[in-house]
Amino acid sequence: METRIVRVAPGKGQLLGQFDTSDGSSSLEEWCISPDAGEAITALEDAAKYLRTSDIPVAFPTETVYGLGADATRSGSVKGIYSAKGRPSDNPLIVHVSDLHMLRELLGKKSDDQDAIPPRYKTLIDRFWPGPLTILMPNPQPSKLAPEVTAGLKTFGVRMPSSPLALSLIKLAGVPLAAPSANASTKPSPTAAQHVKDDLSGRIEIILDGGPCQVGVESTVVDGLCDPPVVLRPGGIGMEELRSCPGWENVAKAYKDHSEEGKAAPRAPGMKYKHYSPKARVVLYESSYRAGSDGVLLSDVEITSPTENGRTQKTNGHSLKRIGVIRTQRWKSGAGLQCGPLQPAPINQDGHDDEYVNPAYQVYTGDLKNNQGEIIGQLFDIDLGQDTKRIAQGLFSALRELDRRNIDTIFVDGIEGELDIAAAVMNRLRKAASEIRS
């Protein structure tokens, strides 16, 4: 199967679509395709037809990460997601809708003609949709969703993405799309089209390229069907933002920062299985780890064993380490290690479109030295900056970039924060880490 990347870019001043505001409101009731969408809409129409007629999923961008979408109402189509990703079948999928009309169609009408959307969610929908928030809904019986979507649960997670490309694709398909992240299971989530191709080439046919994702981590998943309501997965909406909404003042944390092996079917994606891991060994320095507040400890580098996959170089019979560092809010250039002058690293000639692979940072490299000044390897340095949102945006891409450069060990500077998007960053890093310094 040949995998192709299809660039979808509206012309200047063109809109793919918009919500119908003809009544003067800001209603999310119906997403409408723009009549002047231009050539970009043709690619989306082709992909939408493919989704309706094929059991092979289509990758597409959202504001969080790239999703792997399939018709959520057909079992064969949903099974195609699990097959392409190598995803465990008891890991539920999030359903993506284009508007509230599509959501209400899934929920069905209540006998008393009340709105089927639970009242507690109204304030969240008004404030955060479309956007990186997934809400748990009761799954009516009989359900319009394929049973594989819910993995046997009586609820399903649903969100309305803010990406006009995603909304337009769903609208044109005419069905809700089940769409986990478009990566191979356990790997870092993709924030660029090339990331998807790296993982799923030969497993899917179409990757819609809408450029780099703006949030960079998956959606926050909340359950408002219980009291108090809980966060099942941290993501693009922080706990503090949720608590500012009526009815959500006491929202609690109901997730762990490690996999919950042995549990029954997880209530939300990301709870049970190992996630977000590059091939390289990852060592996370928690923000509370004072011994590493100035950078990586040389002792941690020295105990790093060369990998068995042929990635270490050898000079004069001695193994040279390939070390990567991802800096955030504490570490300075070089992450406290002794190294030669750091220079921009050459771009690998591997066919990547680096405009989209590395949108937010530059990779620097130099010789890595020990305390005696002897060269013991090569250092690759990435600075994600001080801003938490920028760190989230670049995290998965940075992990993938260092893997692409055949790094043996990646050292990461953790950040503080449990009430904003920092919680999502640290949740992903803790799940990806081979070792944690705390």
Secondary structure, DSSP 4 states (H G I P E B T S, - for coil): ---EEEE--PPTT--SEEE--TTSS---S-EEE-TT-TTHHHHHHHHHHHHHH-SS-EEEE-SSSEEEEEETT-HHHHHHHHHHHT--TTS--EEE-SSHHHHHHHH---TT---SS-GGGHHHHHHH-SSSEEEEEE--SS-SS-HHHHTT-SEEEEE----HHHHHHHHHHTS-EE--BSS-TTSPPPSSHHHHHHHHBTTBSEEEE--S-SS-S--EEEE-SSSS-EEEE--SS-HHHHHTSTT-TT-EE---SS--TT-SS-SSTTSSS--S--SSEEEEE-TT-GGGTTS--HHHHHTPPPPSSS-SEEETTEEEEEEEEEE-SS--GGGG--BS--EEPPPP-SS--HHHHSSS--EEEEEEE-TTS-EEEEEEEEE--S-HHHHHHHHHHHHHHHHHTT-SEEEEE----SSSTHHHHHHHHHHH-SEEE-
